[in-house]
Amino acid sequence: MATTAEWICTRCGSTNRTLVPDTATRATDECVTCHTRHALERDARPVRWRARPLGKGKAA
């Protein structure tokens, strides 16, 4: 099953969401507004994830 990882872009401040496996603790995604790639890590809050910019381009 999948869960929603919600994260905030560190470049433009947009809220983004992506589906990740329930067991995932890390993921990558691209901001829908400015297209900056981010590395995501599960946070203590169940939905909101911590985001760290990776650079501009396509997410893996």
Backbone as numpy.savetxt, mean C-alpha at the origin, in Angstrom:
# Nx Ny Nz CAx CAy CAz Cx Cy Cz
-8.34 -16.51 1.19 -9.19 -15.32 1.19 -8.30 -14.08 1.19
-8.83 -12.97 0.74 -8.07 -11.72 0.67 -8.62 -10.70 1.66
-7.76 -9.77 2.05 -8.15 -8.69 2.94 -7.75 -7.37 2.29
-8.36 -6.28 2.71 -8.05 -4.97 2.16 -6.92 -4.32 2.95
-5.89 -3.86 2.24 -4.81 -3.09 2.85 -5.02 -1.64 2.42
-5.34 -0.78 3.37 -5.54 0.64 3.09 -4.27 1.37 3.50
-3.80 2.26 2.64 -2.57 2.99 2.95 -2.64 4.40 2.38
-1.82 5.30 2.94 -1.81 6.69 2.51 -0.50 6.97 1.79
-0.59 7.54 0.61 0.58 7.87 -0.19 1.43 8.91 0.53
2.72 8.65 0.64 3.61 9.58 1.32 3.97 10.78 0.43
3.66 10.69 -0.84 3.98 11.80 -1.76 2.83 12.79 -1.89
1.61 12.29 -2.13 0.49 13.20 -2.38 -0.60 13.14 -1.32
-0.55 12.16 -0.41 -1.52 12.08 0.67 -2.81 11.36 0.33
-2.92 10.79 -0.86 -4.13 10.08 -1.26 -4.28 8.76 -0.50
-5.50 8.40 -0.21 -5.79 7.11 0.40 -5.93 6.08 -0.71
-5.25 4.95 -0.55 -5.26 3.89 -1.55 -5.66 2.59 -0.88
-6.16 1.66 -1.66 -6.53 0.34 -1.15 -6.11 -0.72 -2.15
-5.68 -1.86 -1.62 -5.34 -2.99 -2.46 -5.71 -4.27 -1.73
-6.02 -5.31 -2.48 -6.31 -6.61 -1.86 -5.03 -7.40 -1.71
-4.85 -7.98 -0.53 -3.68 -8.80 -0.24 -4.16 -10.09 0.42
-3.38 -11.17 0.33 -3.76 -12.40 1.03 -3.84 -12.16 2.54
-4.71 -12.88 3.23 -4.88 -12.73 4.68 -3.57 -12.88 5.44
-2.69 -13.73 4.97 -1.45 -14.02 5.68 -0.32 -13.05 5.33
-0.52 -12.14 4.40 0.54 -11.23 3.97 0.88 -10.23 5.07
2.18 -9.94 5.21 2.64 -8.89 6.12 3.31 -7.76 5.35
3.63 -8.02 4.08 4.25 -7.01 3.20 3.63 -7.10 1.81
3.63 -5.96 1.13 3.11 -5.92 -0.24 3.69 -4.69 -0.93
3.47 -4.56 -2.22 3.81 -3.34 -2.96 2.57 -2.90 -3.72
2.45 -1.60 -3.90 1.32 -1.06 -4.65 1.73 0.29 -5.22
0.92 0.79 -6.14 1.16 2.07 -6.79 0.00 3.00 -6.48
0.31 4.24 -6.13 -0.72 5.24 -5.83 -1.57 5.48 -7.08
-2.88 5.51 -6.91 -3.78 5.72 -8.05 -3.75 7.16 -8.53
-3.26 8.09 -7.71 -3.25 9.50 -8.07 -1.93 9.93 -8.70
-0.80 9.69 -7.99 0.50 10.19 -8.49 1.39 9.07 -9.04
0.94 7.82 -8.93 1.63 6.64 -9.49 2.98 6.33 -8.85
3.21 6.82 -7.63 4.44 6.48 -6.91 4.28 5.09 -6.30
5.29 4.24 -6.51 5.26 2.89 -5.93 5.58 2.98 -4.44
4.95 2.11 -3.66 5.19 2.05 -2.23 5.36 0.61 -1.77
6.23 0.42 -0.79 6.33 -0.84 -0.08 5.39 -0.72 1.12
4.55 -1.71 1.32 3.56 -1.67 2.38 3.89 -2.72 3.44
3.65 -2.35 4.71 3.83 -3.28 5.82 2.59 -3.24 6.69
2.18 -4.41 7.15 1.01 -4.49 8.03 1.29 -3.67 9.29
0.30 -2.94 9.76 0.39 -2.12 10.96 -0.45 -2.76 12.06
-0.39 -2.21 13.26 -1.16 -2.75 14.39 -2.67 -2.63 14.13
-3.06 -1.58 13.40 -4.47 -1.44 13.05 -4.81 -2.45 11.97
-5.98 -3.06 12.02 -6.27 -4.17 11.12 -6.33 -3.83 9.63
-6.70 -2.61 9.27 -6.85 -2.29 7.85 -5.71 -1.39 7.36
-5.35 -0.35 8.11 -4.36 0.63 7.66 -2.96 0.05 7.69
-2.23 0.18 6.59 -0.86 -0.33 6.48 0.11 0.85 6.40
1.37 0.64 6.82 2.42 1.65 6.71 2.96 1.62 5.28
3.22 2.80 4.73 3.72 2.90 3.35 5.06 3.59 3.33
5.96 3.09 2.48 7.28 3.67 2.27 7.48 3.79 0.76
7.83 4.98 0.26 7.97 5.15 -1.19 9.13 4.34 -1.75
8.93 3.77 -2.95 9.96 3.03 -3.66 10.45 3.79 -4.88
9.67 4.73 -5.37 10.01 5.47 -6.59 8.86 5.41 -7.56
8.97 6.17 -8.62 7.88 6.25 -9.58 7.98 5.10 -10.59
6.86 4.51 -10.95 6.86 3.43 -11.92 5.85 2.37 -11.57
5.85 1.29 -12.29 4.88 0.22 -12.08 5.21 -0.59 -10.85
4.18 -0.98 -10.10 4.36 -1.84 -8.92 4.55 -3.27 -9.38
5.30 -4.02 -8.62 5.57 -5.42 -8.96 4.47 -6.34 -8.48
